[in-house]
């Protein structure tokens, strides 16, 4: 009855993936409001590529590509003219000038694999010839992620159920109520002040410190794997080729954001040893610096900064292989997970043999 009443009075709104392009009704355009699906308790609407349009009636010789992912795929901070999809479109048109090519970027900042899954499972009706996915850096803090201010909990089926019921007015009413309550609480404790600054992803990071190997760490990997599993199964079922990008990070020039300690009782001793290691490194006494780092690791194996310094020592010494391993270890042990963990790349590797079928195509690049 409540749902019927809300529909009768036209409460809320449906948020379709695409809308008719106003300048030419023969085309679809990305709905600029689609990002609101993934931020149920705030008034966030991440930017989307509203200028990416495609014909409602696909030409016989047309080639249509949909791109899914987070801010890296969207092209942040340069956004959509600087995205890899825009560059790819230019390249393909140069190689195939006689072919009608459409590339539609559906990526947006601050979203995780829940968004990729939700969007991907709508695409078969739009006749894609290829789906490109580059996602994972936002898996912990992105909208609906396990450590996000927009988290709905750690139950994957519950979050996906919520997304599946998004067009129900009753659910929208509950969401609006939660939003109003949060706003009043925020004003109460901040005296009506403005929201804190920072990027959207900075504001989304609720549980900032996530230790390597913690329950939350493994849970995020599990959710990512299963959401991507659903996407791959869907693409294979509908015979849609899909390409999934291996996640890459800046490891040499990005020091860890946060150190996490397994044993707070040895933190002061660790800090003294680490200071010794830093001073020795600046003095170019690399052997002493490396020994001090090893003493740090013996005290506590979790702090990421010790591995980053170890990588710098190995690099100066010319041992690039050891430096590579240390820099990657520093990224993995960074408590603030703004760079994708290798656990997400490992999930892809394990998926491939299970999903290669004669009737479908799955690629990695």
N, C-alpha and C positions, 0 to 999 in steps of 0.2 A: 504493500500500500504506500509506504514511504517513497519507494522508487517511482511508482506511478505518479504520485503527487509532484515529486520533484521534476519529472519529465513534463507533466502537464503545465507547470509554471516555468518551464524552460530554464531550470536551475543549472548552473555550471556550463561546461562545454565539452564537446568531444575534441580530441587532439589527434587528427589523422596524420599520417606520415607525410603525405603530399597534398597539395592544394592545386586547383586549377590556376595556371599562370594568368594573371589579370591582363597583361598586355597582349596575350594571344591564347585564347581558350583551347587551342589545339595541343597545348603543352601542359605538363605537370611541373610544379616547382616544389622544392623542399619547404615544408611548413615551418615558418620561423618560430612557432610555439612548440615544436615537437620536443624540445629539451625539457619542458616542464614536467613531462612524464616521470622523470628520474630524480626529481627534487621535491618530494611530497610534503615536506614540512618547512619549506622556505619559499621565497618569491624569486627564485633564480631561474633565468631563462638563458642558457648558454647559446652563444652565437652559432648559427649554422650557415651553410653555403646557399643562401636564398637565390643566388644568381645561377645556380646549376639547374638547368631545365632539360626536359626530355619529352619527346613526342608521345602523346597518348596512344597513337597507333604506330607501333614500331615498324619501320621500313623493312622490306624483305631482306635487303642487304645491310641492314644496320648492325652495329656492334655496340652493345650496352654494358657498361661497367659500373658497379656500385662499390664505393669505398666506405669501409666501416672502421671505427676506432676512436681514439681520444684526441687530445690536443696535438700530438705529434702528427697524426694523420690529417688533422684539420689545418695544419700549417702554422700553429702558434709559435712565435708571436706575430708572424707576418700575415697569418690567416690565409684565406683561400687562394689568393693569387700566388702565394708562395708555397702552397702545398705540393706534395709529390704528385697528387692527382692532376693538378693543373699542368705541371711539367710533363707528365705522362701523356696527357691529351695532345699537347703540342707535338711531342715525339711521334705518337702514333699517326697523327694527321700528316706528318712529313713522310713517314714510311708508306702510308696507305692513303694517298690523296683522293682516290676514287671511292673510298669507303666512307659511309656515314657513321661517325663515331660519337658516342655519347658517354661521358664520364660524369657521374653524379656523386659528389662527396657528401656522405651522410655522417661524417665524423664530427665530434664537438668536444670542447674542453671539459675536463673534470668529470668524465664518465668512465665506467668500468665495464666488465664483460657482461653484466646484466643488460646494459644498453645495447651492446653488440648483438646479443642473443635476441632481445626483443625486436629490434629492427630487422635483423636477418630473417626471422621467421615470418615476415610479411612480404618478402621480396619476390617470391615465385610468381605472383600475379602480374608483376611488371616485366617479365621476360628478360631477366639478366643473362648475358653471355659469360659473365665473369664477376665474381665477388672478391675484392681485395680487402684483407684485414690486417691492420697493424694496431694492436691494442695490448695493454698490460701494465704500462707505467703507472696508471691510476688505480690499479686493482685494489689497493689497500684503502685509499682515501677518497676515491671518486664516488659520485652519487650512488648510494645504496651499498657501497663497499663496507667491509667488516669493521673498519676503523674510521668511518666517515661520520660527520655531523648529520648526514642524511641516512644513516643506517637504519634498517628495519629489523635488525637482528642478524643472526648467523644461519638462519634456515633458508637454504636456497629455494626449496619448493614454495615456501611462504612468500618470498620476495617475488618469484616469478608468477605466483598466483595473483599477487597484488597488481603486477603489471598487466596480467591478462584480463583483470577486471577493471582496468583503468577508466573505461568509458561509462561505468555505472555511476549514476548521480549520487547514490548513497555513499559510495566510497569517496567521491569528491567532497561531499558534505563533511565527512569525518576529517578528511585532509584539511579542509578550510578551517575546521574547528581547532585542529592541532596547531595550524599556522597562527591563528588568532591568539591561542593560549601562549604559544612561544613568544609572540610579539609582546604580549602584556607582561610576561615574566621578565623578558629582556629589558623592557622599559622600567619595570619596577626596580631592578637591580642596577641599572645603568642610568637612572634618572632621566630617561628619555634620550640618552646620548645616541650618537650615530654608531653604526656598525664599525667594528675594527677594520683597518685597512689591510692591504696585502692582496695577493692574487686570489682568484677563486679557489685554487687548490690549497693554498695556505689556510684559507678560512674553513675548508672542508676537513682538514686534518684534526680529528677529535682526539683519538688516542695516539698521540704523536710518537711515542716510543714503542716499537714492536721488536722485541729481541729476536735474533736469528734462532730458529728452531722452536719458538714458542707456539702454544696452541693456536693463537691468532694467525701466526705466520703460516702454519700448515693449512689452516682453514681457508685462508685466501687462495692458496694454491689449489686446493680441492674444488672450491667454487669455480675458479677460472677454468680448470680442466673440464668440469662437467658442463658448464655453460658453452664452452667451445665444442665439446662433444655434441651437444644438441644442434649447434650450427652446422657442424660437419655432416651429421646424420640427415639434417633437413636438406642440405645442398645435394648430397648423394641421392636422396630419395627423389628430388626434383631434377636430377641430372644437371646441376649447375656447377661448373668448374669453380673452385675456390682456391685462392692463394693466401697463405698466412705468413706474415713477415716475422723472422726471428728478431727479438727485441735486442737493441743495442744501447749502450750507455757510455757516457764520458767517464772514464775511470782514471786516466792519467792526470787530468787537469781539474778534477772536482774532488776536493777533500770531503771526507764524511761530514754529514751534518750533525749527528748526535752520537755520542758514545753511550753504550749501555753496559752496566757492570753486573756480573753474575754474583759477586760477593762484595757488598758495600763495605765490609770490614777491612778489606785490603785496598780500598780505593785510594786512600792517602799515600800509601806505600807505592802503589802503581803510579800515581801522579808524579812522585819524586823520581822514580826510575825513568818515566817518560820524559821529564824535564831534562834529565841527564842525557838521554838519547838525543833529544833535539839540540842541546848545546854541543854535543860531540859532532853531530851532523853539520851544524853551522861552522864548526871549527875544522871541518873536513877530516876529522878522525873517524873514518867510516867503520873501521873494525870495532872501535869502542862503541860507536852508535849502534851497530848491529847487535853487539853483545847486550847492550842495555835494553834494546827492543825485545830480545829473547827473554830477558829477565821479566819484562813486563808481561809477556805472553804466559810465562810460568805462573805469574801471580793471578792473572785473569785473562781468559781466552776470548772474551766477548768484545772489549772496546775496539772500535774500527780504526781509530787514529793510529794505533801501533802498526797495523798492517799497511796503512797508507805510507807512513814514514819508512817502513821496511821496503816498500816498493821504490821509494825515492832513493834509498841507499843502494839497492840493487841496480837501479837505472844508472846512477853515477858510476858504479863499479863496472858497468858494461854487461851485466848479466840480464839481458832483456827478457829472457824466458822467466826467470824468477821474479823480476819486476812485474811482469804481466800477471802472474799468479797472485802476487801480493796485492796489487791494485784491485784485482777482481774480488779478492777476499775482503778488502776494505769496503768495497761497495756492498757486498753481501751482508756484512756485519753492521752496516750503517743502521742505526736505530730509527731514523726518519726515512721512510721508504718512498721517496719521490722518484727513485730509479728502480726499474723492474728487477725483481730477484730472478736469478737463474732458474729457480724452481719452475717458473712459468715457461721458460724455453724447454726445460726437461719434460714438462707435461706434453708439449707438442711432439717431441721425439717419440714418446711412448704411445701417442695417439695414432701416428701414421700407419704402422703395420696393422692396426685393428680396423682401419676404415678404408683401406684401399680395396676397391671392388671393381670387377670388370665393367659394371654399368655406371660407374662414377669416376670423376677425376679430382684428385686432391694434389696440390702442389705446395712446396715450401720455397721461399726465396730469401 
